[in-house]
Amino acid sequence: MENLEHQNNDVIVLDCPHGTIAGVHRPFKCFQDVTLGTNFTRLVNNLEAILTHDKRSLIEGDLNVNWDTTNNCPLRFQLESFLDNFLLCQLVDFETRFRYVNGICNLPAWTC
């Protein structure tokens, strides 16, 4: 088991006899002097390293990327490119968290 990230993202990797399992959590904001784009690129690079090491991998978790197709979200485009390059599929491609303010549902803008 190995933790590939510190402070900004969490990636826990389990090497199993039949493949590799990676648990990922990317908070919606950075806690260091790092931009969201730089932080996300580092996370994607770590995920690429996992898949290069073992093609029989399962990556699960929360990347906090906005899948709203009406929104121009560079993180979503970067994630889609990563998925295409490694022939992966994203099982959840819709907003999973909603926030209510004064009884009105607002999608969180910070996910992009």
C-alpha positions as CSV (number, residue, x, y, z in Angstrom):
1,M,0.0,0.0,0.0
2,E,1.3,3.4,-0.9
3,N,0.1,7.0,-0.5
4,L,1.0,8.9,-3.7
5,E,-0.2,12.3,-2.6
6,H,0.2,14.6,0.3
7,Q,-1.8,17.7,1.5
8,N,-3.7,18.3,-1.7
9,N,-5.0,14.9,-3.0
10,D,-5.2,11.5,-1.5
11,V,-4.4,8.4,-3.6
12,I,-4.2,5.1,-1.8
13,V,-2.9,2.2,-3.9
14,L,-3.4,-1.4,-3.0
15,D,-1.4,-4.0,-5.0
16,C,-3.6,-7.1,-5.1
17,P,-2.9,-10.5,-6.7
18,H,-5.4,-9.9,-9.5
19,G,-4.7,-6.2,-10.1
20,T,-4.2,-2.8,-8.5
21,I,-6.9,-0.8,-6.7
22,A,-6.5,3.0,-6.3
23,G,-8.8,5.0,-4.0
24,V,-8.8,8.7,-5.0
25,H,-10.1,11.9,-3.3
26,R,-9.4,15.3,-4.8
27,P,-10.8,18.1,-2.5
28,F,-12.6,20.9,-4.3
29,K,-9.9,23.4,-3.2
30,C,-6.1,23.3,-2.8
31,F,-4.6,23.7,0.6
32,Q,-1.1,24.8,-0.6
33,D,0.1,27.5,-3.0
34,V,-0.9,25.3,-6.0
35,T,-3.4,26.1,-8.7
36,L,-6.4,23.8,-9.3
37,G,-5.0,23.0,-12.8
38,T,-1.5,22.2,-11.5
39,N,-2.9,20.1,-8.7
40,F,-5.2,18.2,-11.1
41,T,-2.4,17.6,-13.6
42,R,-0.3,16.1,-10.8
43,L,-3.2,13.8,-9.8
44,V,-3.7,12.6,-13.4
45,N,0.0,12.0,-13.7
46,N,-0.1,9.8,-10.6
47,L,-3.1,7.9,-12.0
48,E,-1.2,7.4,-15.3
49,A,1.7,5.9,-13.4
50,I,-0.6,3.5,-11.7
51,L,-2.1,2.3,-15.0
52,T,1.3,2.1,-16.6
53,H,2.4,-0.2,-13.8
54,D,-0.6,-2.4,-14.0
55,K,-3.2,-2.4,-16.7
56,R,-5.6,-4.5,-14.5
57,S,-6.4,-1.5,-12.3
58,L,-9.5,-0.2,-10.7
59,I,-9.6,3.5,-9.9
60,E,-12.4,4.7,-7.7
61,G,-13.1,7.8,-5.7
62,D,-14.1,11.4,-6.0
63,L,-12.3,13.7,-8.3
64,N,-14.6,16.7,-7.8
65,V,-14.9,17.4,-11.5
66,N,-18.0,19.1,-13.0
67,W,-19.6,17.0,-15.7
68,D,-22.1,19.7,-16.7
69,T,-21.6,19.8,-20.5
70,T,-22.8,23.4,-20.7
71,N,-19.9,24.5,-18.6
72,N,-16.4,24.9,-20.2
73,C,-14.5,23.0,-17.6
74,P,-10.8,22.4,-18.4
75,L,-10.5,19.8,-15.6
76,R,-13.3,17.8,-17.2
77,F,-11.6,18.0,-20.6
78,Q,-8.3,16.8,-19.0
79,L,-10.0,13.9,-17.3
80,E,-11.8,12.9,-20.5
81,S,-8.5,12.9,-22.4
82,F,-7.0,10.7,-19.6
83,L,-9.9,8.3,-19.8
84,D,-9.6,8.1,-23.6
85,N,-5.9,7.6,-23.6
86,F,-6.2,4.6,-21.2
87,L,-9.5,3.2,-22.7
88,L,-11.3,3.8,-19.4
89,C,-14.9,4.6,-18.7
90,Q,-16.3,7.0,-16.2
91,L,-19.2,5.4,-14.5
92,V,-20.6,8.5,-12.8
93,D,-20.8,11.4,-15.3
94,F,-23.4,13.5,-13.5
95,E,-23.5,15.9,-10.5
96,T,-23.7,13.9,-7.3
97,R,-23.8,16.7,-4.8
98,F,-26.3,19.5,-4.5
99,R,-26.4,22.4,-2.1
100,Y,-29.6,24.1,-0.9
101,V,-29.5,27.8,-0.1
102,N,-32.8,29.3,1.2
103,G,-34.7,26.4,-0.3
104,I,-33.1,26.7,-3.7
105,C,-30.9,24.0,-5.1
106,N,-27.6,25.3,-6.4
107,L,-24.9,23.2,-8.1
108,P,-21.5,23.9,-6.6
109,A,-19.4,26.2,-8.8
110,W,-16.2,25.0,-7.1
111,T,-16.3,21.6,-8.8
112,C,-14.8,23.0,-12.0
